Amino acid sequence: MYSSAFPGPDEVKVKDLPLRETLVLTKLGHIASFIVLRGNVLEYLVVNEEIRGKGIGSYAMERLLSLLRSRGIKKLYMECLPHLIGYYKRFGGKEMVEGRRVVYNIVEPHARIVIDV
């Protein structure tokens, strides 16, 4: 679901852009990381807990940003928990709005981030 702070799929000006896609990175036959992207909104970037801290997430972000650049996309939007803000700032992320959201009936703080691709 798109929030009013993020552009909807009609505002992404790239032909033949999939509405939602999943990118999977594997290492030695096991899933190392997966990314769920909807247009220019990052829905999930998950790294396997057993191999966190080894650069897999950074590699996944660099590959994602490269893919978006090749498609002519200028901005990547996402929401993240406060402890992840610094991670996305390493890629040029900037906080848009601070607020609260409801997830599975639990209210948790979050930040909205935009990265100039």
Z-matrix of the N, CA and C atoms (Angstrom, degrees):
N
C 1 1.440
C 2 1.517 1 108.86
N 3 1.305 2 116.09 1 133.44
C 4 1.454 3 121.22 2 -178.82
C 5 1.513 4 109.85 3 -88.39
N 6 1.299 5 116.16 4 134.39
C 7 1.450 6 120.06 5 175.09
C 8 1.524 7 107.59 6 -87.67
N 9 1.305 8 116.58 7 160.75
C 10 1.462 9 119.91 8 -178.28
C 11 1.522 10 112.16 9 -65.23
N 12 1.327 11 117.86 10 -19.05
C 13 1.461 12 120.69 11 179.29
C 14 1.520 13 112.10 12 -78.91
N 15 1.326 14 117.39 13 -17.52
C 16 1.452 15 121.75 14 -178.37
C 17 1.510 16 109.41 15 -108.89
N 18 1.325 17 117.09 16 146.81
C 19 1.458 18 118.74 17 178.02
C 20 1.526 19 110.30 18 -68.45
N 21 1.316 20 115.63 19 145.74
C 22 1.459 21 121.22 20 175.56
C 23 1.507 22 109.71 21 -83.24
N 24 1.322 23 117.92 22 175.00
C 25 1.465 24 120.66 23 -175.99
C 26 1.520 25 113.41 24 -61.96
N 27 1.322 26 119.18 25 -26.16
C 28 1.455 27 120.97 26 179.86
C 29 1.521 28 112.23 27 -73.25
N 30 1.330 29 117.13 28 -16.72
C 31 1.450 30 120.55 29 -178.33
C 32 1.526 31 112.58 30 -91.72
N 33 1.302 32 117.85 31 -5.23
C 34 1.462 33 121.97 32 176.73
C 35 1.521 34 106.90 33 -86.87
N 36 1.317 35 116.64 34 115.36
C 37 1.461 36 121.50 35 -172.04
C 38 1.523 37 112.62 36 -93.54
N 39 1.304 38 118.26 37 53.99
C 40 1.453 39 121.85 38 178.37
C 41 1.519 40 107.85 39 -128.37
N 42 1.340 41 116.38 40 126.98
C 43 1.461 42 120.09 41 -179.64
C 44 1.526 43 110.80 42 -69.15
N 45 1.310 44 115.32 43 146.38
C 46 1.458 45 122.94 44 174.96
C 47 1.526 46 113.77 45 58.63
N 48 1.316 47 117.69 46 27.75
C 49 1.456 48 120.95 47 177.71
C 50 1.523 49 108.51 48 -80.00
N 51 1.332 50 118.28 49 125.11
C 52 1.469 51 119.20 50 -179.45
C 53 1.520 52 110.51 51 -62.38
N 54 1.338 53 116.32 52 145.61
C 55 1.457 54 119.63 53 178.00
C 56 1.524 55 110.11 54 -64.98
N 57 1.324 56 117.33 55 -43.44
C 58 1.466 57 121.03 56 177.82
C 59 1.523 58 107.68 57 -145.82
N 60 1.311 59 115.61 58 137.15
C 61 1.450 60 119.55 59 177.07
C 62 1.515 61 109.69 60 -142.37
N 63 1.316 62 115.60 61 154.54
C 64 1.455 63 122.03 62 178.76
C 65 1.524 64 108.03 63 -119.47
N 66 1.316 65 115.75 64 128.29
C 67 1.457 66 122.13 65 177.31
C 68 1.522 67 107.17 66 -109.93
N 69 1.317 68 117.05 67 129.27
C 70 1.461 69 121.24 68 -177.04
C 71 1.524 70 109.37 69 -120.16
N 72 1.332 71 116.83 70 130.07
C 73 1.458 72 122.49 71 174.12
C 74 1.521 73 107.86 72 -105.97
N 75 1.306 74 116.45 73 130.85
C 76 1.463 75 119.66 74 179.03
C 77 1.520 76 109.95 75 -115.69
N 78 1.315 77 114.71 76 154.65
C 79 1.463 78 121.37 77 175.76
C 80 1.517 79 106.62 78 -139.46
N 81 1.319 80 115.90 79 120.30
C 82 1.463 81 122.41 80 -178.64
C 83 1.529 82 111.79 81 53.53
N 84 1.330 83 115.73 82 40.05
C 85 1.449 84 120.89 83 175.83
C 86 1.523 85 115.61 84 81.38
N 87 1.323 86 117.77 85 2.68
C 88 1.457 87 121.71 86 -179.92
C 89 1.529 88 109.63 87 -115.46
N 90 1.312 89 116.62 88 150.00
C 91 1.465 90 119.98 89 178.08
C 92 1.520 91 108.53 90 -69.03
N 93 1.319 92 115.83 91 121.03
C 94 1.458 93 121.56 92 178.52
C 95 1.522 94 110.18 93 -94.39
N 96 1.337 95 116.12 94 -38.73
C 97 1.459 96 121.09 95 -176.79
C 98 1.519 97 108.78 96 -158.54
N 99 1.331 98 115.46 97 151.72
C 100 1.451 99 118.26 98 169.51
C 101 1.508 100 109.75 99 -138.85
N 102 1.319 101 114.28 100 150.98
C 103 1.458 102 123.15 101 -178.68
C 104 1.516 103 107.27 102 -127.16
N 105 1.328 104 116.54 103 133.75
C 106 1.464 105 121.03 104 172.11
C 107 1.519 106 106.37 105 -114.52
N 108 1.311 107 114.58 106 122.16
C 109 1.463 108 122.52 107 -175.11
C 110 1.516 109 108.67 108 -122.47
N 111 1.323 110 116.30 109 133.51
C 112 1.470 111 121.20 110 174.41
C 113 1.526 112 106.30 111 -122.31
N 114 1.340 113 114.64 112 102.59
C 115 1.467 114 118.55 113 -176.38
C 116 1.507 115 109.35 114 63.46
N 117 1.332 116 116.38 115 -116.57
C 118 1.461 117 119.80 116 176.70
C 119 1.531 118 111.36 117 -112.78
N 120 1.335 119 116.20 118 28.35
C 121 1.467 120 122.27 119 176.38
C 122 1.528 121 108.36 120 -114.53
N 123 1.330 122 115.84 121 121.03
C 124 1.454 123 121.26 122 176.04
C 125 1.520 124 107.77 123 -80.89
N 126 1.330 125 116.66 124 114.80
C 127 1.460 126 120.25 125 179.10
C 128 1.522 127 111.26 126 -87.65
N 129 1.320 128 117.58 127 -41.41
C 130 1.467 129 121.62 128 -179.47
C 131 1.515 130 109.70 129 -146.62
N 132 1.316 131 115.30 130 141.23
C 133 1.456 132 122.84 131 164.15
C 134 1.524 133 104.11 132 -135.25
N 135 1.310 134 116.73 133 111.45
C 136 1.463 135 121.81 134 -174.85
C 137 1.522 136 108.50 135 -123.66
N 138 1.329 137 115.31 136 133.93
C 139 1.461 138 121.08 137 175.39
C 140 1.529 139 107.48 138 -115.24
N 141 1.323 140 115.75 139 135.03
C 142 1.452 141 121.95 140 177.70
C 143 1.531 142 109.53 141 -51.57
N 144 1.326 143 116.70 142 127.18
C 145 1.474 144 121.62 143 -176.35
C 146 1.522 145 113.09 144 -55.31
N 147 1.317 146 117.64 145 -33.96
C 148 1.461 147 121.52 146 -175.79
C 149 1.522 148 112.96 147 -68.43
N 150 1.334 149 117.85 148 -19.28
C 151 1.470 150 119.27 149 -177.39
C 152 1.525 151 112.40 150 -125.07
N 153 1.323 152 117.22 151 19.60
C 154 1.472 153 119.85 152 175.90
C 155 1.520 154 109.87 153 -66.18
N 156 1.339 155 114.72 154 151.92
C 157 1.457 156 119.83 155 179.18
C 158 1.520 157 114.09 156 83.54
N 159 1.334 158 116.91 157 9.57
C 160 1.468 159 120.57 158 -179.25
C 161 1.526 160 112.27 159 -114.21
N 162 1.340 161 117.12 160 14.34
C 163 1.463 162 120.09 161 176.13
C 164 1.518 163 115.41 162 89.62
N 165 1.335 164 118.04 163 1.48
C 166 1.467 165 120.25 164 -178.86
C 167 1.528 166 110.90 165 -65.16
N 168 1.329 167 117.29 166 -43.76
C 169 1.470 168 120.60 167 179.99
C 170 1.523 169 111.54 168 -63.32
N 171 1.314 170 116.72 169 -41.26
C 172 1.469 171 120.49 170 178.38
C 173 1.523 172 110.57 171 -64.61
N 174 1.326 173 115.79 172 -41.96
C 175 1.457 174 120.06 173 177.16
C 176 1.530 175 110.25 174 -61.40
N 177 1.328 176 116.76 175 -43.58
C 178 1.468 177 121.26 176 179.39
C 179 1.529 178 110.89 177 -61.93
N 180 1.336 179 116.91 178 -42.77
C 181 1.477 180 119.89 179 179.13
C 182 1.521 181 110.91 180 -64.46
N 183 1.323 182 117.24 181 -43.22
C 184 1.474 183 120.21 182 179.54
C 185 1.528 184 110.46 183 -61.73
N 186 1.325 185 117.28 184 -42.65
C 187 1.475 186 120.84 185 178.11
C 188 1.526 187 110.37 186 -63.52
N 189 1.339 188 116.50 187 -41.88
C 190 1.462 189 120.95 188 179.19
C 191 1.525 190 110.78 189 -62.63
N 192 1.318 191 117.51 190 -47.93
C 193 1.466 192 120.44 191 -179.67
C 194 1.528 193 111.16 192 -62.79
N 195 1.320 194 117.33 193 -37.86
C 196 1.460 195 121.33 194 176.72
C 197 1.531 196 110.94 195 -63.13
N 198 1.325 197 116.23 196 -43.50
C 199 1.463 198 120.96 197 177.81
C 200 1.529 199 110.82 198 -61.02
N 201 1.325 200 116.85 199 -44.41
C 202 1.469 201 120.19 200 -179.77
C 203 1.530 202 111.17 201 -64.48
N 204 1.335 203 116.69 202 -40.93
C 205 1.470 204 119.95 203 177.09
C 206 1.523 205 110.66 204 -59.43
N 207 1.334 206 116.38 205 -42.28
C 208 1.472 207 119.81 206 -178.82
C 209 1.522 208 111.74 207 -65.52
N 210 1.316 209 117.25 208 -21.93
C 211 1.463 210 122.17 209 178.13
C 212 1.527 211 112.84 210 -92.79
N 213 1.310 212 116.89 211 -1.69
C 214 1.458 213 119.99 212 179.21
C 215 1.511 214 113.76 213 81.54
N 216 1.325 215 117.66 214 14.13
C 217 1.468 216 121.40 215 179.21
C 218 1.523 217 108.45 216 -81.39
N 219 1.317 218 116.42 217 133.06
C 220 1.466 219 121.67 218 -174.42
C 221 1.517 220 114.08 219 -97.26
N 222 1.349 221 118.20 220 -24.54
C 223 1.466 222 120.82 221 -176.27
C 224 1.519 223 110.10 222 -138.57
N 225 1.323 224 115.73 223 144.96
C 226 1.458 225 123.26 224 174.84
C 227 1.521 226 106.92 225 -118.23
N 228 1.322 227 116.65 226 128.03
C 229 1.461 228 122.31 227 -179.30
C 230 1.511 229 109.89 228 -110.93
N 231 1.347 230 116.49 229 150.49
C 232 1.456 231 121.22 230 177.18
C 233 1.516 232 110.19 231 -163.02
N 234 1.311 233 116.01 232 166.89
C 235 1.453 234 123.28 233 168.29
C 236 1.515 235 106.54 234 -117.76
N 237 1.328 236 116.55 235 145.95
C 238 1.460 237 119.26 236 178.13
C 239 1.515 238 109.81 237 -148.96
N 240 1.311 239 114.94 238 162.62
C 241 1.461 240 120.79 239 175.29
C 242 1.528 241 108.84 240 -75.22
N 243 1.330 242 116.83 241 153.37
C 244 1.471 243 120.20 242 -174.55
C 245 1.526 244 114.68 243 -53.69
N 246 1.326 245 119.03 244 -36.54
C 247 1.465 246 119.56 245 -177.15
C 248 1.528 247 112.49 246 -70.49
N 249 1.338 248 118.85 247 -8.90
C 250 1.465 249 121.82 248 179.27
C 251 1.536 250 113.21 249 -101.01
N 252 1.316 251 117.58 250 -3.44
C 253 1.468 252 120.75 251 -177.92
C 254 1.534 253 110.77 252 -57.70
N 255 1.318 254 117.14 253 -46.17
C 256 1.467 255 120.93 254 -179.37
C 257 1.521 256 112.35 255 -60.07
N 258 1.326 257 116.42 256 -36.64
C 259 1.463 258 120.71 257 178.27
C 260 1.522 259 110.05 258 -60.06
N 261 1.337 260 117.78 259 -49.80
C 262 1.460 261 120.43 260 -177.60
C 263 1.533 262 111.91 261 -71.99
N 264 1.326 263 117.87 262 -25.30
C 265 1.468 264 120.10 263 175.49
C 266 1.529 265 110.67 264 -65.46
N 267 1.325 266 117.76 265 -26.89
C 268 1.473 267 120.65 266 176.71
C 269 1.519 268 111.54 267 -61.49
N 270 1.330 269 117.04 268 -22.69
C 271 1.468 270 122.02 269 179.74
C 272 1.521 271 111.43 270 -103.75
N 273 1.342 272 116.78 271 15.08
C 274 1.456 273 120.82 272 179.55
C 275 1.511 274 114.10 273 92.35
N 276 1.321 275 117.76 274 9.41
C 277 1.460 276 121.44 275 -179.03
C 278 1.515 277 112.45 276 -64.53
N 279 1.321 278 115.24 277 143.25
C 280 1.467 279 121.77 278 177.51
C 281 1.518 280 108.05 279 -129.45
N 282 1.339 281 115.85 280 138.91
C 283 1.463 282 119.33 281 177.47
C 284 1.519 283 109.48 282 -70.95
N 285 1.326 284 115.76 283 135.91
C 286 1.460 285 121.36 284 177.87
C 287 1.520 286 110.44 285 -96.39
N 288 1.328 287 116.25 286 -53.87
C 289 1.464 288 121.90 287 -174.12
C 290 1.517 289 107.60 288 -147.63
N 291 1.310 290 116.24 289 141.17
C 292 1.458 291 118.56 290 170.17
C 293 1.510 292 107.42 291 -100.84
N 294 1.314 293 116.79 292 149.47
C 295 1.452 294 118.56 293 -178.73
C 296 1.503 295 111.10 294 -176.21
N 297 1.305 296 115.74 295 -157.21
C 298 1.453 297 122.57 296 179.36
C 299 1.510 298 108.20 297 -136.15
N 300 1.311 299 116.40 298 149.22
C 301 1.449 300 120.41 299 176.90
C 302 1.528 301 108.92 300 -136.80
N 303 1.297 302 116.49 301 160.29
C 304 1.458 303 120.90 302 178.22
C 305 1.522 304 108.11 303 -104.23
N 306 1.311 305 116.56 304 123.49
C 307 1.457 306 122.31 305 177.47
C 308 1.522 307 107.27 306 -127.12
N 309 1.340 308 116.63 307 119.01
C 310 1.460 309 121.58 308 -179.78
C 311 1.521 310 111.63 309 48.36
N 312 1.329 311 115.95 310 43.90
C 313 1.463 312 123.63 311 177.72
C 314 1.529 313 113.69 312 67.41
N 315 1.322 314 117.32 313 13.96
C 316 1.461 315 120.74 314 175.94
C 317 1.522 316 106.98 315 -115.02
N 318 1.313 317 116.45 316 126.77
C 319 1.459 318 119.65 317 178.65
C 320 1.523 319 107.29 318 -86.44
N 321 1.340 320 115.90 319 123.86
C 322 1.459 321 119.33 320 178.60
C 323 1.521 322 109.69 321 -133.66
N 324 1.330 323 117.04 322 143.54
C 325 1.459 324 119.58 323 178.40
C 326 1.522 325 110.18 324 -68.00
N 327 1.309 326 115.99 325 152.88
C 328 1.457 327 120.29 326 177.89
C 329 1.515 328 109.06 327 -154.07
N 330 1.319 329 115.58 328 168.69
C 331 1.461 330 121.54 329 175.31
C 332 1.511 331 107.50 330 -127.19
N 333 1.315 332 116.77 331 146.57
C 334 1.458 333 121.89 332 172.14
C 335 1.513 334 107.48 333 -99.00
N 336 1.309 335 115.19 334 131.00
C 337 1.460 336 122.07 335 -174.14
C 338 1.513 337 109.40 336 -121.67
N 339 1.331 338 116.22 337 143.09
C 340 1.466 339 121.32 338 171.53
C 341 1.527 340 107.32 339 -128.20
N 342 1.326 341 115.53 340 138.20
C 343 1.479 342 121.44 341 176.38
C 344 1.513 343 107.02 342 -120.64
N 345 1.325 344 116.48 343 126.48
C 346 1.461 345 120.66 344 172.31
C 347 1.515 346 106.90 345 -74.91
N 348 1.330 347 114.76 346 116.15
C 349 1.466 348 120.50 347 -177.83
C 350 1.498 349 107.07 348 -79.72
